[in-house]
Amino acid sequence: MLIQHGRVAIRELIDEDKLHLVKWLSDPVVLQFYEGRDRPLDLAQVEEDFYGEADGETRCLILYDEEPIGYVQFYPVGDEERRIYGYSNPSEILYGMDQFIGEPTFWNKGIGTQLVEMIVTYLLDEKKVDRIVMDPQTWNERAIRCYEKCGFSKVKLLPKHEWHEGEYRDCWLIEYVGK
């Protein structure tokens, strides 16, 4: 197990997790907030996107009382993203993270907040990061409230940053600064 706190656990992906990812990433309710309803993933796409070359990315399954409920990944931010985001200090340890709860019955129960806090603590303690960044779409107010509750702050607007459901959407660059 990578991280556990109370009823929530996070562990690295294993081969058997593919079917959970296919289920979640083909569900229009979930896709509305992650990837887009026009981009359902099948097994081949899950294998390519989540089990292919990782480039420093750690890919994990989220469990609640040992039941798979979602996905989280974290990774060192590469040079191109640093440039887009405006981070110019190459010695700064900068990580990004992305996550979703794939079981809608677990939404609005505080699990997302607990999950983000767990990953932030892990990245600060184990990876000794200076900053953690995310780029949620501006319309996803529920996610942004969660991240702000966990100590993230909006840094700048990223106009037309992410393709979602047939158009480029604005995103917020948000960051958590380590102490």
C-alpha positions as CSV (number, residue, x, y, z in Angstrom):
1,M,0.0,0.0,0.0
2,L,1.3,3.4,-0.9
3,I,-0.8,5.6,1.5
4,Q,-3.6,4.8,3.9
5,H,-5.6,7.1,6.2
6,G,-8.7,5.8,7.9
7,R,-11.0,4.2,5.3
8,V,-9.2,5.7,2.3
9,A,-6.2,4.0,0.7
10,I,-4.1,4.7,-2.3
11,R,-2.0,2.1,-4.0
12,E,-0.2,1.8,-7.3
13,L,-2.1,0.4,-10.3
14,I,-2.0,-3.3,-11.0
15,D,-3.1,-5.1,-14.1
16,E,-6.5,-6.1,-12.6
17,D,-7.4,-2.4,-12.2
18,K,-7.9,-2.0,-15.9
19,L,-11.5,-3.0,-15.8
20,H,-12.4,-0.5,-13.2
21,L,-10.7,2.3,-15.3
22,V,-12.7,1.1,-18.4
23,K,-15.9,1.2,-16.4
24,W,-15.3,4.7,-15.0
25,L,-13.9,6.2,-18.2
26,S,-16.8,5.0,-20.3
27,D,-19.4,6.4,-17.8
28,P,-20.9,9.7,-19.1
29,V,-21.5,10.9,-15.6
30,V,-17.8,10.6,-14.8
31,L,-16.6,11.7,-18.2
32,Q,-18.5,15.0,-17.8
33,F,-15.8,16.0,-15.3
34,Y,-12.8,14.0,-16.6
35,E,-11.8,13.5,-20.2
36,G,-15.2,14.5,-21.7
37,R,-18.3,12.6,-22.6
38,D,-17.2,12.5,-26.2
39,R,-14.0,10.5,-25.3
40,P,-15.1,7.3,-23.7
41,L,-12.1,4.9,-23.2
42,D,-12.1,1.2,-24.1
43,L,-9.7,-1.4,-22.8
44,A,-7.1,-0.7,-25.5
45,Q,-7.1,3.0,-24.7
46,V,-6.9,2.5,-21.0
47,E,-3.9,0.2,-21.5
48,E,-2.2,2.8,-23.7
49,D,-3.0,5.8,-21.5
50,F,-2.7,4.3,-18.0
51,Y,-0.3,1.4,-18.5
52,G,2.1,2.7,-21.2
53,E,5.2,4.8,-20.8
54,A,5.0,6.6,-17.5
55,D,7.8,9.3,-17.7
56,G,8.1,9.6,-13.9
57,E,4.3,9.4,-13.4
58,T,3.0,7.4,-10.4
59,R,-0.5,6.0,-11.2
60,C,-2.7,4.8,-8.4
61,L,-6.1,3.4,-7.5
62,I,-8.2,5.0,-4.8
63,L,-9.9,2.5,-2.4
64,Y,-12.6,3.2,0.2
65,D,-13.0,0.3,2.7
66,E,-10.9,-1.7,0.2
67,E,-13.4,-1.0,-2.6
68,P,-12.0,0.6,-5.8
69,I,-13.6,4.0,-6.2
70,G,-11.2,6.2,-8.3
71,Y,-7.8,7.1,-9.7
72,V,-5.0,9.5,-8.9
73,Q,-1.7,10.2,-10.6
74,F,1.2,12.5,-9.7
75,Y,4.3,13.3,-11.6
76,P,7.3,15.7,-11.9
77,V,6.2,18.6,-14.1
78,G,8.2,18.6,-17.4
79,D,9.9,21.5,-19.1
80,E,7.1,22.3,-21.6
81,E,4.5,22.5,-18.8
82,R,6.8,24.6,-16.6
83,R,7.1,27.1,-19.5
84,I,3.4,27.2,-20.1
85,Y,2.7,27.6,-16.4
86,G,5.5,30.2,-15.9
87,Y,7.8,28.4,-13.6
88,S,11.4,29.2,-14.5
89,N,13.5,27.9,-11.6
90,P,14.8,24.5,-12.8
91,S,16.0,23.6,-9.3
92,E,12.5,23.8,-7.8
93,I,10.8,20.5,-7.3
94,L,7.5,20.9,-9.0
95,Y,4.9,18.1,-9.2
96,G,1.5,17.9,-10.8
97,M,-1.5,15.7,-9.9
98,D,-4.8,14.6,-11.4
99,Q,-7.5,12.6,-9.9
100,F,-11.2,11.5,-10.1
101,I,-13.6,9.5,-8.1
102,G,-15.1,7.1,-10.6
103,E,-18.0,5.9,-8.4
104,P,-20.5,8.8,-8.3
105,T,-22.1,7.4,-5.1
106,F,-18.9,8.4,-3.4
107,W,-19.1,12.1,-4.5
108,N,-19.9,14.9,-2.1
109,K,-18.8,12.9,1.0
110,G,-15.5,14.6,1.7
111,I,-13.4,11.8,0.2
112,G,-11.9,14.0,-2.6
113,T,-10.7,16.4,0.1
114,Q,-9.2,13.6,2.1
115,L,-7.6,12.1,-1.0
116,V,-6.0,15.4,-2.1
117,E,-4.7,16.1,1.5
118,M,-3.2,12.6,1.5
119,I,-1.3,13.1,-1.8
120,V,-0.2,16.6,-0.8
121,T,1.3,15.2,2.5
122,Y,2.9,12.3,0.6
123,L,4.5,14.6,-2.0
124,L,5.8,17.0,0.7
125,D,7.1,14.3,3.0
126,E,8.4,11.7,0.5
127,K,9.2,13.6,-2.7
128,K,10.2,16.9,-0.9
129,V,8.3,19.0,-3.4
130,D,8.4,22.8,-3.4
131,R,5.1,23.1,-5.2
132,I,2.2,21.0,-6.4
133,V,0.1,22.2,-9.4
134,M,-3.2,21.3,-11.0
135,D,-5.1,22.9,-13.9
136,P,-8.9,22.3,-13.4
137,Q,-11.3,23.7,-15.9
138,T,-12.8,27.0,-14.6
139,W,-16.4,25.7,-14.7
140,N,-15.6,22.7,-12.4
141,E,-16.4,24.7,-9.3
142,R,-16.9,21.7,-7.0
143,A,-13.4,20.4,-7.7
144,I,-11.9,23.9,-7.3
145,R,-13.6,24.3,-3.9
146,C,-12.1,21.0,-2.8
147,Y,-8.6,22.0,-3.9
148,E,-8.9,25.4,-2.2
149,K,-10.1,23.7,1.0
150,C,-6.8,21.7,0.8
151,G,-4.6,24.8,0.6
152,F,-4.3,25.3,-3.2
153,S,-4.6,28.8,-4.6
154,K,-5.4,30.1,-8.0
155,V,-2.3,31.5,-9.7
156,K,-3.4,32.4,-13.2
157,L,-6.0,31.7,-15.9
158,L,-4.9,29.4,-18.7
159,P,-7.2,30.4,-21.6
160,K,-8.3,27.7,-24.0
161,H,-5.9,25.3,-22.2
162,E,-7.7,21.9,-22.4
163,W,-9.8,20.1,-25.0
164,H,-13.1,19.0,-23.5
165,E,-16.2,18.0,-25.3
166,G,-15.5,19.6,-28.6
167,E,-13.9,22.8,-27.6
168,Y,-10.9,24.2,-25.8
169,R,-11.8,25.2,-22.3
170,D,-10.3,27.7,-19.9
171,C,-8.5,26.3,-16.9
172,W,-7.1,27.7,-13.6
173,L,-3.5,27.1,-12.8
174,I,-3.7,26.4,-9.1
175,E,-0.8,25.6,-6.7
176,Y,0.1,24.4,-3.3
177,V,3.3,25.8,-2.0
178,G,5.3,23.7,0.5
179,K,6.6,25.2,3.7
